[in-house]
Amino acid sequence: MGTLANKRILLGVSGGIAAYKSADTVRRLREIGAEVRVIMTRGAESFITPLTLQAVSGRPVYRQLLDTDPGLKPAGAGAEAGMGHIELARWADAVLVAPASANFLARLAQGRANDLLTAVCLATEAPVAVAPAMNQQMWNNAATKTNLATLQKNGVRIFGPGEGSQACGEVGPGRMLEPADLASLTSELFTSGVLDGLNVVITAGPTWEALDPVRGLSNRSSGKMGYALATAAMEAGARVILVSGPTSLPDPERVLTLRVESAQEMHDAVHTHVPTANIFIGVAAVADYRPATRATEKIKKSGEKMTLELARNPDILASVAALKPAPYTVGFAAETEHVEQNARRKLEDKKIDLVAANRVGADLGIESDDNSLLLIDRRDATTLPAQPKTRLARSLIQHIAERYHAERGTQNTRRAHRR
Ligand code: CTP
């Protein structure tokens, strides 16, 4: 069974007898780490109550496209209940519609948006999967087959259906897959395989440059972007080593996380592991300087002014890019102005392969959950628009994988030429 840790799954429930299994589907998704919200169609409410799904998901259940009646909102749901279809579409990392009735599949195939669930499916950039459940004659009908072919062409994933005895007494294809299988298949939506078999080393978080046993220099990097990239790279099939400065984040699942404090420790840990890495991504906000001396006892105050002497830290990213052979090396540039110009300079100065640049300040960047990135290499520049860091991380890993695979054959010649 895969994991859905940190994933937001929107479960759509359409009308059909299999809707009674939705409570179990919610439970199975949550068991493997997902945060789940539920959208019900009107038809679904004939088979299972919103209250049941609210209780198992721990969230209000969404039912109306245009919900102007506050009386419809579950008690205690607060502003969450007011989430519109666009917000829900953005919120989701994946949409799973289970059960998906023949009618729902037809509406989805036609691109209709005449209820909340179809509107969200149309508006989301997240992967959409459907678990068909219907009578075997309906499943075998040519119209249903055409709709499924359209959905598949449009990138919708089809889970099942299984075969067996049906609620109507017939036997054949059309049974919804079991909730545990649906949860497992949903987790596979996040495993792309684009980095299968590759070793990736990532740095993340701030560094802590000790001044004395209790004080030090650091910065406000949360580590979220580096951790999200570590998870995205792992999901893409890589063996990931995350070298992290001090953060409050838990170790990402199935990633080897090495905790360090100072830039020097981060440098040493990176160089222990990077010789076998195919890709190195420097996301850490490494302190450029450290106190020149570290007091063994707490420094006592004295006088009105105090001067600190700082010494330069090693540049981890540049040192990795200078290795021969070097892994495909990606750096980050957080800039407050002239983003593209400064980022290009970093690309050239540090001789790295790709730089991911972002503007910091105004709710975007260093501490926030949302971020946008400008990706620059020697070929071109690509913009990844503002989105939650987990999703952004997947897009960035996809981009890195494409460039890595495209350049691998020419890398040696290009590197020789560049130096
Ligand atoms: N980096 C590093 N080691 C350092 C400093 C930075 O590996 N000692 C990496 C970061 O992980 C990031 C990139 O280099 O990928 C950031 O580049 P840098 O030029 O150090 O950024 P700033 O510190 O913002 O630089 P400047 O103050 O010159 O703008």
Residues whose N, C-alpha, C, O or C-beta is under 5 A from the ligand:
A	BS01	CTP	G282 V283 A284 A285 V286 A287 D288 N313 P314 D315 I316 L317 V330 G331 F332 A333 A334
